[in-house]
Amino acid sequence: MSYGKRIDLLCSLFAPTDVFADVGCDHGYCSEYMLKNGLCEKAILSDVSKGSLQKAATLLRWYVENGRAECVLGDGFAGVEKDVGEVVIAGMGGAEIIKILSDKRHGFVPKRFVLQPMLNTDKLRRWLVENGGYIERDFTFFADGKYYDVIVGRRAQGGERQTYDELAFEFGKENLTVRGEDFLARVRKLLTDTERFLAAENLSAASREELLARKKRLEEVLKNDGKGILRST
Ligand SMILES: C[S@@+](CC[C@H](N)C(=O)[O-])C[C@H]1O[C@@H](n2cnc3c(N)ncnc32)[C@H](O)[C@@H]1O
């Protein structure tokens, strides 16, 4: 069964677990995939929107009735225990994901997570590295006419902390080392867009400076000979 390229790719990154949490579940497809494929004993689905949660409850009615799925109306991790095995938070902004993870009442860095922010991936990488997350995979993919970023990781153990430089926060370490086709195509597109903005009339000095700096960073990523441009590990 296919849910479309984006959701299929996210599902391929999930690991088997006892309890799976699908935060901001909307339709509930990620949980359905886990349950139908025997990859979790139980799924907890949460959403702030009653209408969205209802879609998931309808899709997973059999599992809800048999105690294998629980639908929680609430913000972020409300109703999700800290020892949940695997968490997906996908399809919302990076700032919203940070808000959920850092929430004073319910927030935590999950034991294992798959995060797919729509914006501000750089900020999310930084927050994770600085707040007890450990990023294992972090790449860009093209699906259904758009570029997406996905971050797979886990709770850091025993004080371990990754070293990221500014370029790695901006583009992702895996993208910079593996240099997948989708990532490079996105960088080329960003460079073309940046050059087009630079050609605009009436650009303020500050905007021009910012665009020139971005152009330089994008060119630095593209000019690499394929060995990767990471300066730190
Ligand atoms: C665009 S949908 C994405 C659904 C699904 N996760 C996916 O990737 O296809 C975003 C969902 O997140 C929910 N949402 C946004 N902020 C939330 C929050 N703080 N806590 C729980 N759900 C949230 C929205 O109501 C919406 O149903």
The ligand as an SDF file (V2000), in Angstrom:
LIG
                    3D

 27 29  0  0  0  0  0  0  0  0999 V2000
    0.1700   19.1530    7.6530 C   0  0  0  0  0  0  0  0  0  0  0  0
   -0.3700   18.1060    8.8790 S   0  0  0  0  0  0  0  0  0  0  0  0
    0.8160   16.8000    8.7930 C   0  0  0  0  0  0  0  0  0  0  0  0
    0.1940   15.4870    9.0930 C   0  0  0  0  0  0  0  0  0  0  0  0
    1.1560   14.2940    9.0750 C   0  0  0  0  0  0  0  0  0  0  0  0
    2.0110   14.3110   10.2360 N   0  0  0  0  0  0  0  0  0  0  0  0
    1.9630   14.2830    7.8080 C   0  0  0  0  0  0  0  0  0  0  0  0
    3.1780   14.4630    7.8680 O   0  0  0  0  0  0  0  0  0  0  0  0
    1.3790   14.1000    6.7260 O   0  0  0  0  0  0  0  0  0  0  0  0
    0.0930   18.8970   10.3940 C   0  0  0  0  0  0  0  0  0  0  0  0
   -0.7740   18.4460   11.5570 C   0  0  0  0  0  0  0  0  0  0  0  0
   -0.1260   18.8580   12.7630 O   0  0  0  0  0  0  0  0  0  0  0  0
   -1.1170   19.3110   13.6560 C   0  0  0  0  0  0  0  0  0  0  0  0
   -0.4260   20.1690   14.6460 N   0  0  0  0  0  0  0  0  0  0  0  0
    0.1360   21.3740   14.4450 C   0  0  0  0  0  0  0  0  0  0  0  0
    0.7150   21.8210   15.5850 N   0  0  0  0  0  0  0  0  0  0  0  0
    0.5160   20.8580   16.5180 C   0  0  0  0  0  0  0  0  0  0  0  0
    0.8550   20.7150   17.8940 C   0  0  0  0  0  0  0  0  0  0  0  0
    1.5280   21.6760   18.5490 N   0  0  0  0  0  0  0  0  0  0  0  0
    0.4980   19.5880   18.5490 N   0  0  0  0  0  0  0  0  0  0  0  0
   -0.1950   18.6120   17.9170 C   0  0  0  0  0  0  0  0  0  0  0  0
   -0.5740   18.6950   16.6150 N   0  0  0  0  0  0  0  0  0  0  0  0
   -0.2040   19.7920   15.9220 C   0  0  0  0  0  0  0  0  0  0  0  0
   -2.1290   20.0070   12.7620 C   0  0  0  0  0  0  0  0  0  0  0  0
   -3.3950   20.1190   13.3770 O   0  0  0  0  0  0  0  0  0  0  0  0
   -2.1450   19.0810   11.5370 C   0  0  0  0  0  0  0  0  0  0  0  0
   -3.1190   18.0910   11.6410 O   0  0  0  0  0  0  0  0  0  0  0  0
  1  2  1  0
  2  3  1  0
  2 10  1  0
  3  4  1  0
  4  5  1  0
  5  6  1  0
  5  7  1  0
  7  8  2  0
  7  9  1  0
 10 11  1  0
 11 12  1  0
 11 26  1  0
 12 13  1  0
 13 14  1  0
 13 24  1  0
 14 15  1  0
 14 23  1  0
 15 16  2  0
 16 17  1  0
 17 18  1  0
 17 23  2  0
 18 19  1  0
 18 20  2  0
 20 21  1  0
 21 22  2  0
 22 23  1  0
 24 25  1  0
 24 26  1  0
 26 27  1  0
M  CHG  2   2   1   9  -1
M  END
$$$$
